[in-house]
Amino acid sequence: MFHYVPLHSAPMGQKLGRVCGSMSHTDSLSERLVRMPLWLGLEDEQARIIQEATNALA
């Protein structure tokens, strides 16, 4: 599931937006984006989240 779609790729961006040049860098980065959790009370889970992210990237 993709949570981030570059504006030039979104339906409304394709309809109303303007692009100048290649958007290859934006497209490449959007495919590798990692969203981290954020909510009230996160502090109680922060150490576990950091450890899991560290393990996944190791």
Biopython code that builds the backbone (N, CA, C, O; Angstrom):
import numpy as np
from Bio.PDB.StructureBuilder import StructureBuilder

atoms = [
    (1, "MET", "N", (0.845, -1.175, 0.000)),
    (1, "MET", "CA", (0.000, 0.000, 0.000)),
    (1, "MET", "C", (0.890, 1.238, 0.000)),
    (1, "MET", "O", (1.852, 1.321, 0.764)),
    (2, "PHE", "N", (0.570, 2.179, -0.845)),
    (2, "PHE", "CA", (1.329, 3.411, -0.907)),
    (2, "PHE", "C", (0.604, 4.497, -0.128)),
    (2, "PHE", "O", (-0.587, 4.734, -0.327)),
    (3, "HIS", "N", (1.329, 5.143, 0.749)),
    (3, "HIS", "CA", (0.740, 6.227, 1.540)),
    (3, "HIS", "C", (1.138, 7.586, 1.004)),
    (3, "HIS", "O", (0.546, 8.602, 1.369)),
    (4, "TYR", "N", (2.121, 7.606, 0.155)),
    (4, "TYR", "CA", (2.560, 8.881, -0.418)),
    (4, "TYR", "C", (2.564, 8.762, -1.928)),
    (4, "TYR", "O", (3.266, 7.924, -2.494)),
    (5, "VAL", "N", (1.797, 9.586, -2.560)),
    (5, "VAL", "CA", (1.786, 9.662, -4.021)),
    (5, "VAL", "C", (2.254, 11.063, -4.382)),
    (5, "VAL", "O", (1.644, 12.038, -3.943)),
    (6, "PRO", "N", (3.315, 11.195, -5.166)),
    (6, "PRO", "CA", (3.772, 12.531, -5.556)),
    (6, "PRO", "C", (2.629, 13.312, -6.207)),
    (6, "PRO", "O", (1.801, 12.736, -6.914)),
    (7, "LEU", "N", (2.588, 14.587, -5.972)),
    (7, "LEU", "CA", (1.500, 15.409, -6.485)),
    (7, "LEU", "C", (1.341, 15.304, -7.994)),
    (7, "LEU", "O", (0.219, 15.324, -8.500)),
    (8, "HIS", "N", (2.447, 15.193, -8.716)),
    (8, "HIS", "CA", (2.338, 15.120, -10.171)),
    (8, "HIS", "C", (1.737, 13.794, -10.637)),
    (8, "HIS", "O", (1.323, 13.670, -11.790)),
    (9, "SER", "N", (1.690, 12.800, -9.738)),
    (9, "SER", "CA", (1.118, 11.500, -10.075)),
    (9, "SER", "C", (-0.317, 11.330, -9.590)),
    (9, "SER", "O", (-1.036, 10.450, -10.063)),
    (10, "ALA", "N", (-0.730, 12.165, -8.654)),
    (10, "ALA", "CA", (-2.081, 12.074, -8.108)),
    (10, "ALA", "C", (-3.094, 12.510, -9.168)),
    (10, "ALA", "O", (-2.776, 13.335, -10.025)),
    (11, "PRO", "N", (-4.298, 11.969, -9.116)),
    (11, "PRO", "CA", (-5.308, 12.329, -10.122)),
    (11, "PRO", "C", (-5.522, 13.846, -10.249)),
    (11, "PRO", "O", (-5.578, 14.366, -11.363)),
    (12, "MET", "N", (-5.640, 14.546, -9.141)),
    (12, "MET", "CA", (-5.862, 15.996, -9.229)),
    (12, "MET", "C", (-4.602, 16.714, -9.714)),
    (12, "MET", "O", (-4.694, 17.719, -10.420)),
    (13, "GLY", "N", (-3.434, 16.206, -9.339)),
    (13, "GLY", "CA", (-2.192, 16.790, -9.830)),
    (13, "GLY", "C", (-2.038, 16.616, -11.328)),
    (13, "GLY", "O", (-1.543, 17.512, -12.012)),
    (14, "GLN", "N", (-2.454, 15.475, -11.839)),
    (14, "GLN", "CA", (-2.397, 15.245, -13.281)),
    (14, "GLN", "C", (-3.387, 16.138, -14.013)),
    (14, "GLN", "O", (-3.148, 16.558, -15.145)),
    (15, "LYS", "N", (-4.499, 16.420, -13.350)),
    (15, "LYS", "CA", (-5.520, 17.238, -13.984)),
    (15, "LYS", "C", (-5.180, 18.726, -13.943)),
    (15, "LYS", "O", (-5.364, 19.431, -14.934)),
    (16, "LEU", "N", (-4.682, 19.206, -12.799)),
    (16, "LEU", "CA", (-4.492, 20.645, -12.611)),
    (16, "LEU", "C", (-3.031, 21.085, -12.483)),
    (16, "LEU", "O", (-2.724, 22.269, -12.618)),
    (17, "GLY", "N", (-2.143, 20.142, -12.225)),
    (17, "GLY", "CA", (-0.756, 20.507, -11.970)),
    (17, "GLY", "C", (0.049, 20.771, -13.222)),
    (17, "GLY", "O", (-0.369, 20.471, -14.340)),
    (18, "ARG", "N", (1.216, 21.341, -12.997)),
    (18, "ARG", "CA", (2.166, 21.574, -14.082)),
    (18, "ARG", "C", (3.516, 21.032, -13.659)),
    (18, "ARG", "O", (3.938, 21.219, -12.518)),
    (19, "VAL", "N", (4.181, 20.370, -14.562)),
    (19, "VAL", "CA", (5.488, 19.786, -14.294)),
    (19, "VAL", "C", (6.470, 20.341, -15.303)),
    (19, "VAL", "O", (6.173, 20.450, -16.492)),
    (20, "CYS", "N", (7.632, 20.686, -14.811)),
    (20, "CYS", "CA", (8.693, 21.167, -15.691)),
    (20, "CYS", "C", (9.876, 20.219, -15.546)),
    (20, "CYS", "O", (10.518, 20.180, -14.497)),
    (21, "GLY", "N", (10.158, 19.474, -16.569)),
    (21, "GLY", "CA", (11.289, 18.557, -16.532)),
    (21, "GLY", "C", (10.904, 17.191, -15.988)),
    (21, "GLY", "O", (9.734, 16.908, -15.730)),
    (22, "SER", "N", (11.900, 16.368, -15.823)),
    (22, "SER", "CA", (11.706, 15.011, -15.338)),
    (22, "SER", "C", (11.406, 15.017, -13.840)),
    (22, "SER", "O", (11.983, 15.801, -13.086)),
    (23, "MET", "N", (10.521, 14.160, -13.429)),
    (23, "MET", "CA", (10.219, 14.013, -12.009)),
    (23, "MET", "C", (10.800, 12.702, -11.492)),
    (23, "MET", "O", (10.290, 12.122, -10.532)),
    (24, "SER", "N", (11.873, 12.237, -12.136)),
    (24, "SER", "CA", (12.445, 10.929, -11.808)),
    (24, "SER", "C", (12.959, 10.851, -10.373)),
    (24, "SER", "O", (12.845, 9.804, -9.736)),
    (25, "HIS", "N", (13.519, 11.932, -9.860)),
    (25, "HIS", "CA", (14.008, 11.918, -8.472)),
    (25, "HIS", "C", (12.842, 11.791, -7.502)),
    (25, "HIS", "O", (12.904, 11.017, -6.548)),
    (26, "THR", "N", (11.783, 12.548, -7.744)),
    (26, "THR", "CA", (10.595, 12.480, -6.896)),
    (26, "THR", "C", (9.978, 11.091, -6.957)),
    (26, "THR", "O", (9.611, 10.532, -5.924)),
    (27, "ASP", "N", (9.860, 10.529, -8.154)),
    (27, "ASP", "CA", (9.292, 9.189, -8.301)),
    (27, "ASP", "C", (10.144, 8.152, -7.579)),
    (27, "ASP", "O", (9.616, 7.269, -6.903)),
    (28, "SER", "N", (11.454, 8.261, -7.722)),
    (28, "SER", "CA", (12.357, 7.309, -7.080)),
    (28, "SER", "C", (12.246, 7.388, -5.558)),
    (28, "SER", "O", (12.148, 6.362, -4.886)),
    (29, "LEU", "N", (12.260, 8.591, -5.026)),
    (29, "LEU", "CA", (12.166, 8.751, -3.574)),
    (29, "LEU", "C", (10.817, 8.298, -3.038)),
    (29, "LEU", "O", (10.744, 7.724, -1.952)),
    (30, "SER", "N", (9.759, 8.547, -3.781)),
    (30, "SER", "CA", (8.434, 8.151, -3.309)),
    (30, "SER", "C", (8.301, 6.637, -3.190)),
    (30, "SER", "O", (7.517, 6.150, -2.375)),
    (31, "GLU", "N", (9.044, 5.897, -3.978)),
    (31, "GLU", "CA", (9.007, 4.436, -3.929)),
    (31, "GLU", "C", (9.762, 3.877, -2.728)),
    (31, "GLU", "O", (9.581, 2.715, -2.364)),
    (32, "ARG", "N", (10.613, 4.705, -2.110)),
    (32, "ARG", "CA", (11.437, 4.241, -0.992)),
    (32, "ARG", "C", (11.100, 4.922, 0.330)),
    (32, "ARG", "O", (11.810, 4.756, 1.321)),
    (33, "LEU", "N", (10.031, 5.676, 0.338)),
    (33, "LEU", "CA", (9.626, 6.422, 1.523)),
    (33, "LEU", "C", (9.153, 5.480, 2.625)),
    (33, "LEU", "O", (8.408, 4.534, 2.368)),
    (34, "VAL", "N", (9.584, 5.743, 3.835)),
    (34, "VAL", "CA", (9.131, 4.979, 4.992)),
    (34, "VAL", "C", (8.416, 5.944, 5.928)),
    (34, "VAL", "O", (8.973, 6.961, 6.339)),
    (35, "ARG", "N", (7.187, 5.610, 6.252)),
    (35, "ARG", "CA", (6.422, 6.443, 7.177)),
    (35, "ARG", "C", (6.538, 5.856, 8.568)),
    (35, "ARG", "O", (6.318, 4.664, 8.782)),
    (36, "MET", "N", (6.883, 6.706, 9.495)),
    (36, "MET", "CA", (7.004, 6.279, 10.887)),
    (36, "MET", "C", (5.703, 6.613, 11.617)),
    (36, "MET", "O", (5.033, 7.591, 11.286)),
    (37, "PRO", "N", (5.350, 5.796, 12.613)),
    (37, "PRO", "CA", (4.109, 6.042, 13.350)),
    (37, "PRO", "C", (4.203, 7.315, 14.189)),
    (37, "PRO", "O", (5.272, 7.698, 14.665)),
    (38, "LEU", "N", (3.057, 7.948, 14.351)),
    (38, "LEU", "CA", (2.979, 9.155, 15.159)),
    (38, "LEU", "C", (1.576, 9.254, 15.744)),
    (38, "LEU", "O", (0.597, 9.393, 15.011)),
    (39, "TRP", "N", (1.486, 9.183, 17.050)),
    (39, "TRP", "CA", (0.199, 9.323, 17.720)),
    (39, "TRP", "C", (0.441, 9.717, 19.174)),
    (39, "TRP", "O", (1.552, 9.592, 19.689)),
    (40, "LEU", "N", (-0.605, 10.190, 19.817)),
    (40, "LEU", "CA", (-0.512, 10.523, 21.231)),
    (40, "LEU", "C", (-0.266, 9.247, 22.020)),
    (40, "LEU", "O", (-0.923, 8.235, 21.779)),
    (41, "GLY", "N", (0.655, 9.283, 22.944)),
    (41, "GLY", "CA", (0.999, 8.104, 23.716)),
    (41, "GLY", "C", (2.126, 7.299, 23.103)),
    (41, "GLY", "O", (2.490, 6.245, 23.623)),
    (42, "LEU", "N", (2.680, 7.778, 22.013)),
    (42, "LEU", "CA", (3.768, 7.086, 21.324)),
    (42, "LEU", "C", (4.977, 6.883, 22.235)),
    (42, "LEU", "O", (5.729, 5.921, 22.077)),
    (43, "GLU", "N", (5.151, 7.785, 23.175)),
    (43, "GLU", "CA", (6.330, 7.721, 24.047)),
    (43, "GLU", "C", (6.470, 6.357, 24.721)),
    (43, "GLU", "O", (7.587, 5.889, 24.941)),
    (44, "ASP", "N", (5.351, 5.720, 25.049)),
    (44, "ASP", "CA", (5.389, 4.419, 25.711)),
    (44, "ASP", "C", (5.934, 3.324, 24.797)),
    (44, "ASP", "O", (6.449, 2.318, 25.285)),
    (45, "GLU", "N", (5.831, 3.501, 23.490)),
    (45, "GLU", "CA", (6.277, 2.512, 22.507)),
    (45, "GLU", "C", (7.545, 2.932, 21.771)),
    (45, "GLU", "O", (8.046, 2.193, 20.923)),
    (46, "GLN", "N", (8.057, 4.101, 22.088)),
    (46, "GLN", "CA", (9.161, 4.686, 21.315)),
    (46, "GLN", "C", (10.382, 3.786, 21.249)),
    (46, "GLN", "O", (10.944, 3.599, 20.169)),
    (47, "ALA", "N", (10.799, 3.236, 22.348)),
    (47, "ALA", "CA", (12.003, 2.388, 22.362)),
    (47, "ALA", "C", (11.810, 1.157, 21.472)),
    (47, "ALA", "O", (12.725, 0.765, 20.748)),
    (48, "ARG", "N", (10.619, 0.548, 21.528)),
    (48, "ARG", "CA", (10.352, -0.639, 20.698)),
    (48, "ARG", "C", (10.328, -0.279, 19.222)),
    (48, "ARG", "O", (10.847, -1.026, 18.393)),
    (49, "ILE", "N", (9.735, 0.849, 18.889)),
    (49, "ILE", "CA", (9.670, 1.279, 17.491)),
    (49, "ILE", "C", (11.078, 1.532, 16.950)),
    (49, "ILE", "O", (11.406, 1.123, 15.837)),
    (50, "ILE", "N", (11.889, 2.198, 17.735)),
    (50, "ILE", "CA", (13.275, 2.469, 17.314)),
    (50, "ILE", "C", (14.025, 1.156, 17.122)),
    (50, "ILE", "O", (14.752, 1.002, 16.141)),
    (51, "GLN", "N", (13.860, 0.209, 18.040)),
    (51, "GLN", "CA", (14.552, -1.072, 17.931)),
    (51, "GLN", "C", (14.096, -1.848, 16.705)),
    (51, "GLN", "O", (14.921, -2.427, 15.999)),
    (52, "GLU", "N", (12.801, -1.868, 16.444)),
    (52, "GLU", "CA", (12.278, -2.588, 15.273)),
    (52, "GLU", "C", (12.781, -1.940, 13.975)),
    (52, "GLU", "O", (13.146, -2.647, 13.036)),
    (53, "ALA", "N", (12.802, -0.617, 13.916)),
    (53, "ALA", "CA", (13.311, 0.076, 12.723)),
    (53, "ALA", "C", (14.792, -0.222, 12.537)),
    (53, "ALA", "O", (15.243, -0.462, 11.417)),
    (54, "THR", "N", (15.542, -0.209, 13.619)),
    (54, "THR", "CA", (16.973, -0.516, 13.551)),
    (54, "THR", "C", (17.185, -1.943, 13.051)),
    (54, "THR", "O", (18.047, -2.185, 12.207)),
    (55, "ASN", "N", (16.407, -2.877, 13.566)),
    (55, "ASN", "CA", (16.526, -4.280, 13.120)),
    (55, "ASN", "C", (16.199, -4.416, 11.639)),
    (55, "ASN", "O", (16.890, -5.129, 10.911)),
    (56, "ALA", "N", (15.154, -3.740, 11.195)),
    (56, "ALA", "CA", (14.738, -3.844, 9.795)),
    (56, "ALA", "C", (15.782, -3.265, 8.855)),
    (56, "ALA", "O", (15.942, -3.748, 7.734)),
    (57, "LEU", "N", (16.490, -2.240, 9.296)),
    (57, "LEU", "CA", (17.478, -1.580, 8.432)),
    (57, "LEU", "C", (18.863, -2.211, 8.529)),
    (57, "LEU", "O", (19.753, -1.876, 7.747)),
    (58, "ALA", "N", (19.048, -3.112, 9.472)),
    (58, "ALA", "CA", (20.374, -3.744, 9.665)),
    (58, "ALA", "C", (20.684, -4.728, 8.562)),
    (58, "ALA", "O", (21.749, -5.346, 8.566)),
]
sb = StructureBuilder()
sb.init_structure("model")
sb.init_model(0)
sb.init_chain("A")
sb.init_seg("    ")
for serial, (resi, resn, name, xyz) in enumerate(atoms, 1):
    if name == "N":
        sb.init_residue(resn, " ", resi, " ")
    sb.init_atom(name, np.array(xyz, "f"), 0.0, 1.0, " ", f" {name:<3s}", serial, name[0])
structure = sb.get_structure()
